[in-house]
Amino acid sequence: MSLMSFFNRRTSAPVARERLQILLAHERGIVGGQPDLVAKLREEILAVVRRHVMVEHDNVQVKMNRDADISTLEIEVEIPAPVPVGAR
Amino acid sequence: MSLMSFFNRRTSAPVARERLQILLAHERGIVGGQPDLVAKLREEILAVVRRHVMVEHDNVQVKMNRDADISTLEIEVEIPAPVPVGAR
């Protein structure tokens, strides 16, 4: 399945960091409505994430794409590894 | 790109409803940590969505998948079309 293959892409070597990806797709039907739903959700979901993980501004990438019927949003958050004890 | 082709899958005929999809992937690095991040985000992101759209319980599908290194979460929300004026 293409979704799973997207999530499962890995770098060739394991690295000491975590990654969180959030993808949104809003498909409007022929009735339209809620034109700014994705923009609203973007800010509030980022606020939710920041409640749980220490997120540096530079470590958040946001890509937004608006089409006539579909808006998509991709948020990628790199969570740096904690500094090991003894390395401080 | 596989992500876009996933988002762009459409039914053969347009239907009078909206659809919101939220996909999360949490990839833990070799340091581990945050084991329940996706479960926490699931509840809070659903609360965020409910602030903006009228969501019936039956219209929310949640699929969660836990792997050793990656947790994925898929939330799909169907937003019913408003009843047209005159049809009430």
N, CA and C atoms of all chains as a GROMACS GRO file, in nm:
protein
  528
    1MET      N    1   0.085  -0.120   0.000
    1MET     CA    2   0.000   0.000   0.000
    1MET      C    3   0.088   0.123   0.000
    2SER      N    4   0.052   0.222  -0.079
    2SER     CA    5   0.142   0.336  -0.096
    2SER      C    6   0.161   0.415   0.032
    3LEU      N    7   0.056   0.422   0.115
    3LEU     CA    8   0.069   0.496   0.240
    3LEU      C    9   0.176   0.434   0.327
    4MET      N   10   0.170   0.304   0.341
    4MET     CA   11   0.266   0.237   0.427
    4MET      C   12   0.407   0.248   0.373
    5SER      N   13   0.420   0.239   0.241
    5SER     CA   14   0.555   0.250   0.186
    5SER      C   15   0.611   0.390   0.208
    6PHE      N   16   0.521   0.490   0.211
    6PHE     CA   17   0.568   0.625   0.241
    6PHE      C   18   0.618   0.634   0.384
    7PHE      N   19   0.540   0.578   0.477
    7PHE     CA   20   0.580   0.586   0.616
    7PHE      C   21   0.706   0.503   0.643
    8ASN      N   22   0.722   0.397   0.567
    8ASN     CA   23   0.831   0.306   0.597
    8ASN      C   24   0.964   0.342   0.533
    9ARG      N   25   0.967   0.452   0.459
    9ARG     CA   26   1.095   0.490   0.400
    9ARG      C   27   1.193   0.520   0.512
   10ARG      N   28   1.308   0.466   0.507
   10ARG     CA   29   1.406   0.481   0.613
   10ARG      C   30   1.538   0.530   0.555
   11THR      N   31   1.616   0.590   0.639
   11THR     CA   32   1.750   0.622   0.597
   11THR      C   33   1.832   0.494   0.604
   12SER      N   34   1.950   0.496   0.543
   12SER     CA   35   2.027   0.372   0.535
   12SER      C   36   2.087   0.335   0.670
   13ALA      N   37   2.111   0.430   0.757
   13ALA     CA   38   2.168   0.398   0.888
   13ALA      C   39   2.076   0.457   0.994
   14PRO      N   40   2.058   0.386   1.106
   14PRO     CA   41   1.975   0.442   1.212
   14PRO      C   42   2.042   0.564   1.273
   15VAL      N   43   1.961   0.662   1.307
   15VAL     CA   44   2.016   0.784   1.366
   15VAL      C   45   1.946   0.809   1.498
   16ALA      N   46   2.014   0.881   1.586
   16ALA     CA   47   1.965   0.899   1.722
   16ALA      C   48   1.869   1.017   1.730
   17ARG      N   49   1.760   1.004   1.661
   17ARG     CA   50   1.658   1.108   1.672
   17ARG      C   51   1.522   1.042   1.646
   18GLU      N   52   1.419   1.116   1.685
   18GLU     CA   53   1.285   1.069   1.655
   18GLU      C   54   1.226   1.161   1.550
   19ARG      N   55   1.125   1.110   1.483
   19ARG     CA   56   1.060   1.190   1.381
   19ARG      C   57   0.910   1.171   1.391
   20LEU      N   58   0.840   1.280   1.382
   20LEU     CA   59   0.694   1.274   1.385
   20LEU      C   60   0.643   1.338   1.257
   21GLN      N   61   0.557   1.266   1.186
   21GLN     CA   62   0.499   1.322   1.065
   21GLN      C   63   0.348   1.327   1.079
   22ILE      N   64   0.293   1.438   1.042
   22ILE     CA   65   0.148   1.454   1.044
   22ILE      C   66   0.105   1.500   0.906
   23LEU      N   67   0.014   1.425   0.847
   23LEU     CA   68  -0.035   1.458   0.713
   23LEU      C   69  -0.184   1.481   0.721
   24LEU      N   70  -0.227   1.590   0.664
   24LEU     CA   71  -0.371   1.618   0.661
   24LEU      C   72  -0.416   1.629   0.516
   25ALA      N   73  -0.532   1.576   0.487
   25ALA     CA   74  -0.595   1.600   0.357
   25ALA      C   75  -0.740   1.636   0.382
   26HIS      N   76  -0.782   1.744   0.326
   26HIS     CA   77  -0.922   1.787   0.339
   26HIS      C   78  -0.981   1.791   0.199
   27GLU      N   79  -1.072   1.702   0.178
   27GLU     CA   80  -1.137   1.692   0.046
   27GLU      C   81  -1.277   1.750   0.058
   28ARG      N   82  -1.300   1.857  -0.011
   28ARG     CA   83  -1.432   1.920  -0.006
   28ARG      C   84  -1.522   1.858  -0.111
   29GLY      N   85  -1.642   1.829  -0.071
   29GLY     CA   86  -1.740   1.775  -0.166
   29GLY      C   87  -1.799   1.886  -0.250
   30ILE      N   88  -1.899   1.853  -0.327
   30ILE     CA   89  -1.957   1.954  -0.415
   30ILE      C   90  -2.031   2.062  -0.338
   31VAL      N   91  -2.053   2.040  -0.206
   31VAL     CA   92  -2.118   2.144  -0.127
   31VAL      C   93  -2.019   2.250  -0.080
   32GLY      N   94  -1.888   2.223  -0.092
   32GLY     CA   95  -1.788   2.319  -0.046
   32GLY      C   96  -1.793   2.336   0.104
   33GLY      N   97  -1.764   2.456   0.153
   33GLY     CA   98  -1.767   2.482   0.296
   33GLY      C   99  -1.632   2.459   0.361
   34GLN      N  100  -1.612   2.514   0.480
   34GLN     CA  101  -1.490   2.498   0.560
   34GLN      C  102  -1.363   2.528   0.480
   35PRO      N  103  -1.355   2.641   0.411
   35PRO     CA  104  -1.239   2.662   0.325
   35PRO      C  105  -1.106   2.673   0.400
   36ASP      N  106  -1.109   2.718   0.524
   36ASP     CA  107  -0.984   2.738   0.597
   36ASP      C  108  -0.961   2.633   0.704
   37LEU      N  109  -1.029   2.521   0.692
   37LEU     CA  110  -1.019   2.417   0.794
   37LEU      C  111  -0.874   2.371   0.815
   38VAL      N  112  -0.803   2.348   0.706
   38VAL     CA  113  -0.667   2.295   0.718
   38VAL      C  114  -0.575   2.398   0.784
   39ALA      N  115  -0.591   2.525   0.750
   39ALA     CA  116  -0.507   2.628   0.811
   39ALA      C  117  -0.532   2.637   0.961
   40LYS      N  118  -0.660   2.625   0.999
   40LYS     CA  119  -0.692   2.628   1.142
   40LYS      C  120  -0.633   2.508   1.214
   41LEU      N  121  -0.651   2.391   1.153
   41LEU     CA  122  -0.603   2.268   1.217
   41LEU      C  123  -0.451   2.268   1.229
   42ARG      N  124  -0.384   2.326   1.130
   42ARG     CA  125  -0.238   2.333   1.133
   42ARG      C  126  -0.188   2.397   1.263
   43GLU      N  127  -0.240   2.514   1.297
   43GLU     CA  128  -0.192   2.585   1.416
   43GLU      C  129  -0.225   2.507   1.543
   44GLU      N  130  -0.345   2.452   1.547
   44GLU     CA  131  -0.387   2.387   1.672
   44GLU      C  132  -0.319   2.253   1.690
   45ILE      N  133  -0.295   2.182   1.582
   45ILE     CA  134  -0.225   2.054   1.594
   45ILE      C  135  -0.079   2.078   1.633
   46LEU      N  136  -0.018   2.182   1.578
   46LEU     CA  137   0.119   2.214   1.620
   46LEU      C  138   0.123   2.248   1.769
   47ALA      N  139   0.022   2.319   1.817
   47ALA     CA  140   0.017   2.350   1.961
   47ALA      C  141   0.005   2.224   2.044
   48VAL      N  142  -0.075   2.129   1.996
   48VAL     CA  143  -0.090   2.000   2.065
   48VAL      C  144   0.044   1.926   2.071
   49VAL      N  145   0.114   1.924   1.958
   49VAL     CA  146   0.244   1.854   1.953
   49VAL      C  147   0.341   1.918   2.052
   50ARG      N  148   0.341   2.052   2.057
   50ARG     CA  149   0.437   2.123   2.144
   50ARG      C  150   0.408   2.098   2.291
   51ARG      N  151   0.286   2.054   2.324
   51ARG     CA  152   0.258   2.021   2.463
   51ARG      C  153   0.331   1.894   2.505
   52HIS      N  154   0.366   1.811   2.408
   52HIS     CA  155   0.423   1.679   2.442
   52HIS      C  156   0.570   1.666   2.409
   53VAL      N  157   0.616   1.734   2.308
   53VAL     CA  158   0.758   1.721   2.272
   53VAL      C  159   0.822   1.858   2.261
   54MET      N  160   0.949   1.862   2.301
   54MET     CA  161   1.028   1.984   2.287
   54MET      C  162   1.059   2.003   2.139
   55VAL      N  163   1.002   2.104   2.080
   55VAL     CA  164   1.018   2.124   1.937
   55VAL      C  165   1.088   2.257   1.913
   56GLU      N  166   1.206   2.251   1.852
   56GLU     CA  167   1.272   2.374   1.810
   56GLU      C  168   1.207   2.423   1.682
   57HIS      N  169   1.201   2.554   1.666
   57HIS     CA  170   1.137   2.610   1.548
   57HIS      C  171   1.202   2.559   1.419
   58ASP      N  172   1.336   2.545   1.422
   58ASP     CA  173   1.406   2.499   1.301
   58ASP      C  174   1.378   2.353   1.268
   59ASN      N  175   1.324   2.280   1.364
   59ASN     CA  176   1.304   2.137   1.342
   59ASN      C  177   1.163   2.102   1.295
   60VAL      N  178   1.087   2.203   1.260
   60VAL     CA  179   0.952   2.180   1.209
   60VAL      C  180   0.946   2.223   1.063
   61GLN      N  181   0.905   2.133   0.977
   61GLN     CA  182   0.885   2.167   0.837
   61GLN      C  183   0.737   2.152   0.805
   62VAL      N  184   0.682   2.253   0.744
   62VAL     CA  185   0.541   2.250   0.709
   62VAL      C  186   0.527   2.275   0.559
   63LYS      N  187   0.457   2.186   0.493
   63LYS     CA  188   0.429   2.206   0.349
   63LYS      C  189   0.278   2.205   0.331
   64MET      N  190   0.229   2.304   0.263
   64MET     CA  191   0.085   2.312   0.243
   64MET      C  192   0.057   2.324   0.094
   65ASN      N  193  -0.048   2.259   0.052
   65ASN     CA  194  -0.081   2.258  -0.089
   65ASN      C  195  -0.233   2.274  -0.103
   66ARG      N  196  -0.274   2.375  -0.176
   66ARG     CA  197  -0.418   2.396  -0.193
   66ARG      C  198  -0.456   2.369  -0.336
   67ASP      N  199  -0.558   2.290  -0.351
   67ASP     CA  200  -0.612   2.262  -0.483
   67ASP      C  201  -0.758   2.305  -0.481
   68ALA      N  202  -0.824   2.294  -0.592
   68ALA     CA  203  -0.964   2.337  -0.598
   68ALA      C  204  -1.049   2.257  -0.499
   69ASP      N  205  -1.025   2.127  -0.492
   69ASP     CA  206  -1.110   2.040  -0.410
   69ASP      C  207  -1.039   1.985  -0.287
   70ILE      N  208  -0.906   1.981  -0.292
   70ILE     CA  209  -0.832   1.916  -0.184
   70ILE      C  210  -0.722   2.008  -0.133
   71SER      N  211  -0.717   2.024  -0.002
   71SER     CA  212  -0.603   2.090   0.061
   71SER      C  213  -0.523   1.983   0.134
   72THR      N  214  -0.392   1.987   0.119
   72THR     CA  215  -0.309   1.892   0.192
   72THR      C  216  -0.205   1.969   0.273
   73LEU      N  217  -0.171   1.910   0.385
   73LEU     CA  218  -0.076   1.972   0.477
   73LEU      C  219   0.016   1.862   0.528
   74GLU      N  220   0.144   1.889   0.526
   74GLU     CA  221   0.242   1.793   0.578
   74GLU      C  222   0.326   1.864   0.684
   75ILE      N  223   0.326   1.809   0.804
   75ILE     CA  224   0.407   1.864   0.912
   75ILE      C  225   0.508   1.758   0.951
   76GLU      N  226   0.634   1.794   0.948
   76GLU     CA  227   0.738   1.698   0.987
   76GLU      C  228   0.819   1.759   1.100
   77VAL      N  229   0.826   1.685   1.210
   77VAL     CA  230   0.893   1.736   1.330
   77VAL      C  231   1.010   1.644   1.362
   78GLU      N  232   1.129   1.700   1.370
   78GLU     CA  233   1.244   1.624   1.418
   78GLU      C  234   1.258   1.648   1.567
   79ILE      N  235   1.266   1.540   1.642
   79ILE     CA  236   1.281   1.550   1.786
   79ILE      C  237   1.424   1.511   1.818
   80PRO      N  238   1.507   1.606   1.858
   80PRO     CA  239   1.648   1.572   1.881
   80PRO      C  240   1.661   1.472   1.995
   81ALA      N  241   1.762   1.388   1.983
   81ALA     CA  242   1.789   1.292   2.090
   81ALA      C  243   1.835   1.368   2.214
   82PRO      N  244   1.794   1.320   2.331
   82PRO     CA  245   1.844   1.383   2.453
   82PRO      C  246   1.994   1.362   2.464
   83VAL      N  247   2.062   1.459   2.525
   83VAL     CA  248   2.207   1.446   2.543
   83VAL      C  249   2.233   1.334   2.644
   84PRO      N  250   2.318   1.236   2.608
   84PRO     CA  251   2.342   1.125   2.701
   84PRO      C  252   2.403   1.174   2.832
   85VAL      N  253   2.371   1.105   2.940
   85VAL     CA  254   2.430   1.139   3.070
   85VAL      C  255   2.581   1.120   3.059
   86GLY      N  256   2.657   1.216   3.109
   86GLY     CA  257   2.803   1.207   3.102
   86GLY      C  258   2.858   1.286   2.985
   87ALA      N  259   2.772   1.324   2.891
   87ALA     CA  260   2.819   1.402   2.776
   87ALA      C  261   2.791   1.550   2.795
   88ARG      N  262   2.727   1.589   2.906
   88ARG     CA  263   2.696   1.729   2.929
   88ARG      C  264   2.819   1.807   2.972
   89MET      N  265   0.432   1.102  -0.695
   89MET     CA  266   0.472   1.074  -0.557
   89MET      C  267   0.361   0.994  -0.489
   90SER      N  268   0.401   0.896  -0.411
   90SER     CA  269   0.301   0.804  -0.356
   90SER      C  270   0.205   0.875  -0.261
   91LEU      N  271   0.256   0.972  -0.185
   91LEU     CA  272   0.168   1.042  -0.091
   91LEU      C  273   0.057   1.113  -0.166
   92MET      N  274   0.094   1.182  -0.269
   92MET     CA  275  -0.006   1.259  -0.344
   92MET      C  276  -0.107   1.166  -0.411
   93SER      N  277  -0.059   1.055  -0.463
   93SER     CA  278  -0.153   0.964  -0.529
   93SER      C  279  -0.250   0.906  -0.426
   94PHE      N  280  -0.205   0.889  -0.302
   94PHE     CA  281  -0.296   0.842  -0.198
   94PHE      C  282  -0.402   0.946  -0.171
   95PHE      N  283  -0.360   1.071  -0.157
   95PHE     CA  284  -0.457   1.176  -0.128
   95PHE      C  285  -0.551   1.197  -0.245
   96ASN      N  286  -0.502   1.175  -0.363
   96ASN     CA  287  -0.582   1.211  -0.479
   96ASN      C  288  -0.678   1.102  -0.525
   97ARG      N  289  -0.678   0.988  -0.457
   97ARG     CA  290  -0.773   0.885  -0.498
   97ARG      C  291  -0.914   0.940  -0.480
   98ARG      N  292  -0.996   0.927  -0.579
   98ARG     CA  293  -1.130   0.983  -0.575
   98ARG      C  294  -1.230   0.876  -0.610
   99THR      N  295  -1.352   0.898  -0.566
   99THR     CA  296  -1.457   0.810  -0.611
   99THR      C  297  -1.493   0.850  -0.753
  100SER      N  298  -1.569   0.764  -0.821
  100SER     CA  299  -1.595   0.790  -0.962
  100SER      C  300  -1.695   0.905  -0.980
  101ALA      N  301  -1.782   0.928  -0.882
  101ALA     CA  302  -1.878   1.037  -0.894
  101ALA      C  303  -1.863   1.130  -0.773
  102PRO      N  304  -1.876   1.259  -0.793
  102PRO     CA  305  -1.865   1.349  -0.679
  102PRO      C  306  -1.982   1.328  -0.583
  103VAL      N  307  -1.956   1.334  -0.455
  103VAL     CA  308  -2.061   1.316  -0.356
  103VAL      C  309  -2.066   1.439  -0.268
  104ALA      N  310  -2.183   1.463  -0.210
  104ALA     CA  311  -2.206   1.586  -0.135
  104ALA      C  312  -2.162   1.569   0.010
  105ARG      N  313  -2.035   1.543   0.029
  105ARG     CA  314  -1.983   1.538   0.165
  105ARG      C  315  -1.836   1.581   0.159
  106GLU      N  316  -1.787   1.614   0.277
  106GLU     CA  317  -1.646   1.647   0.287
  106GLU      C  318  -1.576   1.535   0.362
  107ARG      N  319  -1.447   1.527   0.342
  107ARG     CA  320  -1.371   1.424   0.409
  107ARG      C  321  -1.241   1.484   0.460
  108LEU      N  322  -1.208   1.449   0.582
  108LEU     CA  323  -1.082   1.496   0.641
  108LEU      C  324  -1.002   1.374   0.681
  109GLN      N  325  -0.878   1.369   0.636
  109GLN     CA  326  -0.792   1.258   0.675
  109GLN      C  327  -0.670   1.311   0.748
  110ILE      N  328  -0.639   1.248   0.857
  110ILE     CA  329  -0.521   1.286   0.934
  110ILE      C  330  -0.437   1.160   0.952
  111LEU      N  331  -0.313   1.166   0.909
  111LEU     CA  332  -0.223   1.052   0.921
  111LEU      C  333  -0.104   1.092   1.007
  112LEU      N  334  -0.074   1.009   1.103
  112LEU     CA  335   0.043   1.035   1.187
  112LEU      C  336   0.140   0.919   1.174
  113ALA      N  337   0.267   0.951   1.171
  113ALA     CA  338   0.369   0.847   1.181
  113ALA      C  339   0.474   0.895   1.281
  114HIS      N  340   0.502   0.812   1.377
  114HIS     CA  341   0.604   0.844   1.476
  114HIS      C  342   0.714   0.739   1.465
  115GLU      N  343   0.828   0.786   1.421
  115GLU     CA  344   0.943   0.697   1.402
  115GLU      C  345   1.041   0.722   1.514
  116ARG      N  346   1.058   0.622   1.597
  116ARG     CA  347   1.152   0.638   1.709
  116ARG      C  348   1.293   0.602   1.662
  117GLY      N  349   1.387   0.684   1.700
  117GLY     CA  350   1.527   0.656   1.667
  117GLY      C  351   1.583   0.554   1.764
  118ILE      N  352   1.711   0.531   1.756
  118ILE     CA  353   1.771   0.428   1.841
  118ILE      C  354   1.769   0.468   1.988
  119VAL      N  355   1.737   0.594   2.017
  119VAL     CA  356   1.728   0.634   2.157
  119VAL      C  357   1.593   0.598   2.218
  120GLY      N  358   1.495   0.564   2.135
  120GLY     CA  359   1.362   0.532   2.188
  120GLY      C  360   1.297   0.655   2.248
  121GLY      N  361   1.216   0.635   2.351
  121GLY     CA  362   1.150   0.747   2.416
  121GLY      C  363   1.013   0.774   2.357
  122GLN      N  364   0.929   0.845   2.432
  122GLN     CA  365   0.794   0.885   2.390
  122GLN      C  366   0.711   0.767   2.337
  123PRO      N  367   0.703   0.656   2.408
  123PRO     CA  368   0.635   0.540   2.352
  123PRO      C  369   0.486   0.562   2.326
  124ASP      N  370   0.422   0.649   2.402
  124ASP     CA  371   0.278   0.666   2.388
  124ASP      C  372   0.242   0.798   2.319
  125LEU      N  373   0.337   0.855   2.250
  125LEU     CA  374   0.312   0.985   2.188
  125LEU      C  375   0.193   0.982   2.093
  126VAL      N  376   0.185   0.879   2.011
  126VAL     CA  377   0.078   0.874   1.910
  126VAL      C  378  -0.058   0.859   1.978
  127ALA      N  379  -0.066   0.777   2.084
  127ALA     CA  380  -0.193   0.760   2.154
  127ALA      C  381  -0.238   0.891   2.217
  128LYS      N  382  -0.143   0.966   2.273
  128LYS     CA  383  -0.177   1.096   2.332
  128LYS      C  384  -0.225   1.193   2.224
  129LEU      N  385  -0.151   1.196   2.113
  129LEU     CA  386  -0.187   1.291   2.007
  129LEU      C  387  -0.322   1.257   1.946
  130ARG      N  388  -0.352   1.128   1.938
  130ARG     CA  389  -0.480   1.085   1.882
  130ARG      C  390  -0.598   1.154   1.950
  131GLU      N  391  -0.603   1.148   2.085
  131GLU     CA  392  -0.715   1.206   2.157
  131GLU      C  393  -0.719   1.358   2.141
  132GLU      N  394  -0.602   1.420   2.148
  132GLU     CA  395  -0.601   1.566   2.146
  132GLU      C  396  -0.629   1.621   2.007
  133ILE      N  397  -0.584   1.550   1.905
  133ILE     CA  398  -0.611   1.596   1.769
  133ILE      C  399  -0.760   1.578   1.738
  134LEU      N  400  -0.818   1.468   1.784
  134LEU     CA  401  -0.963   1.451   1.765
  134LEU      C  402  -1.041   1.564   1.834
  135ALA      N  403  -0.996   1.604   1.953
  135ALA     CA  404  -1.063   1.714   2.023
  135ALA      C  405  -1.051   1.844   1.942
  136VAL      N  406  -0.934   1.865   1.881
  136VAL     CA  407  -0.914   1.983   1.798
  136VAL      C  408  -1.011   1.981   1.678
  137VAL      N  409  -1.022   1.865   1.614
  137VAL     CA  410  -1.110   1.854   1.498
  137VAL      C  411  -1.255   1.883   1.538
  138ARG      N  412  -1.294   1.831   1.653
  138ARG     CA  413  -1.433   1.848   1.698
  138ARG      C  414  -1.466   1.992   1.731
  139ARG      N  415  -1.363   2.073   1.756
  139ARG     CA  416  -1.390   2.215   1.780
  139ARG      C  417  -1.434   2.285   1.651
  140HIS      N  418  -1.397   2.228   1.537
  140HIS     CA  419  -1.421   2.297   1.410
  140HIS      C  420  -1.530   2.234   1.324
  141VAL      N  421  -1.546   2.105   1.335
  141VAL     CA  422  -1.647   2.040   1.252
  141VAL      C  423  -1.738   1.953   1.338
  142MET      N  424  -1.864   1.950   1.298
  142MET     CA  425  -1.962   1.864   1.364
  142MET      C  426  -1.930   1.720   1.325
  143VAL      N  427  -1.883   1.642   1.418
  143VAL     CA  428  -1.842   1.505   1.387
  143VAL      C  429  -1.930   1.408   1.465
  144GLU      N  430  -2.003   1.326   1.392
  144GLU     CA  431  -2.078   1.218   1.456
  144GLU      C  432  -1.980   1.106   1.490
  145HIS      N  433  -2.006   1.037   1.599
  145HIS     CA  434  -1.916   0.930   1.642
  145HIS      C  435  -1.900   0.824   1.533
  146ASP      N  436  -2.010   0.795   1.464
  146ASP     CA  437  -2.006   0.692   1.360
  146ASP      C  438  -1.926   0.734   1.238
  147ASN      N  439  -1.901   0.864   1.226
  147ASN     CA  440  -1.833   0.912   1.106
  147ASN      C  441  -1.683   0.928   1.124
  148VAL      N  442  -1.630   0.875   1.232
  148VAL     CA  443  -1.487   0.881   1.256
  148VAL      C  444  -1.431   0.739   1.254
  149GLN      N  445  -1.333   0.717   1.169
  149GLN     CA  446  -1.264   0.588   1.168
  149GLN      C  447  -1.120   0.609   1.210
  150VAL      N  448  -1.077   0.531   1.304
  150VAL     CA  449  -0.939   0.543   1.352
  150VAL      C  450  -0.870   0.408   1.338
  151LYS      N  451  -0.755   0.409   1.270
  151LYS     CA  452  -0.675   0.287   1.260
  151LYS      C  453  -0.539   0.315   1.319
  152MET      N  454  -0.496   0.228   1.405
  152MET     CA  455  -0.366   0.250   1.470
  152MET      C  456  -0.282   0.125   1.448
  153ASN      N  457  -0.156   0.145   1.427
  153ASN     CA  458  -0.065   0.035   1.400
  153ASN      C  459   0.066   0.060   1.474
  154ARG      N  460   0.105  -0.036   1.557
  154ARG     CA  461   0.230  -0.018   1.631
  154ARG      C  462   0.332  -0.119   1.584
  155ASP      N  463   0.447  -0.066   1.556
  155ASP     CA  464   0.558  -0.152   1.517
  155ASP      C  465   0.672  -0.126   1.616
  156ALA      N  466   0.778  -0.200   1.601
  156ALA     CA  467   0.889  -0.181   1.696
  156ALA      C  468   0.941  -0.038   1.692
  157ASP      N  469   0.955   0.017   1.574
  157ASP     CA  470   1.017   0.149   1.560
  157ASP      C  471   0.920   0.257   1.517
  158ILE      N  472   0.808   0.217   1.456
  158ILE     CA  473   0.716   0.317   1.399
  158ILE      C  474   0.574   0.290   1.446
  159SER      N  475   0.509   0.393   1.495
  159SER     CA  476   0.365   0.386   1.520
  159SER      C  477   0.296   0.471   1.415
  160THR      N  478   0.189   0.419   1.359
  160THR     CA  479   0.113   0.499   1.263
  160THR      C  480  -0.032   0.507   1.307
  161LEU      N  481  -0.093   0.617   1.275
  161LEU     CA  482  -0.231   0.642   1.312
  161LEU      C  483  -0.301   0.706   1.193
  162GLU      N  484  -0.418   0.657   1.161
  162GLU     CA  485  -0.496   0.714   1.052
  162GLU      C  486  -0.633   0.750   1.107
  163ILE      N  487  -0.670   0.875   1.093
  163ILE     CA  488  -0.801   0.921   1.136
  163ILE      C  489  -0.875   0.970   1.012
  164GLU      N  490  -0.991   0.917   0.988
  164GLU     CA  491  -1.070   0.961   0.872
  164GLU      C  492  -1.205   1.009   0.922
  165VAL      N  493  -1.238   1.130   0.887
  165VAL     CA  494  -1.361   1.193   0.935
  165VAL      C  495  -1.448   1.226   0.815
  166GLU      N  496  -1.569   1.176   0.814
  166GLU     CA  497  -1.666   1.216   0.711
  166GLU      C  498  -1.750   1.328   0.767
  167ILE      N  499  -1.758   1.435   0.695
  167ILE     CA  500  -1.836   1.550   0.738
  167ILE      C  501  -1.962   1.553   0.651
  168PRO      N  502  -2.077   1.522   0.710
  168PRO     CA  503  -2.198   1.516   0.626
  168PRO      C  504  -2.230   1.653   0.567
  169ALA      N  505  -2.287   1.650   0.450
  169ALA     CA  506  -2.330   1.775   0.387
  169ALA      C  507  -2.444   1.835   0.466
  170PRO      N  508  -2.447   1.967   0.479
  170PRO     CA  509  -2.561   2.029   0.544
  170PRO      C  510  -2.688   2.004   0.464
  171VAL      N  511  -2.799   1.992   0.534
  171VAL     CA  512  -2.928   1.970   0.466
  171VAL      C  513  -2.963   2.097   0.390
  172PRO      N  514  -2.992   2.086   0.261
  172PRO     CA  515  -3.024   2.205   0.182
  172PRO      C  516  -3.148   2.277   0.236
  173VAL      N  517  -3.148   2.408   0.222
  173VAL     CA  518  -3.264   2.486   0.264
  173VAL      C  519  -3.384   2.443   0.180
  174GLY      N  520  -3.497   2.420   0.245
  174GLY     CA  521  -3.614   2.375   0.174
  174GLY      C  522  -3.633   2.225   0.182
  175ALA      N  523  -3.529   2.152   0.223
  175ALA     CA  524  -3.539   2.007   0.233
  175ALA      C  525  -3.565   1.963   0.377
  176ARG      N  526  -3.569   2.061   0.470
  176ARG     CA  527  -3.592   2.026   0.611
  176ARG      C  528  -3.737   1.989   0.637
   0.00000   0.00000   0.00000
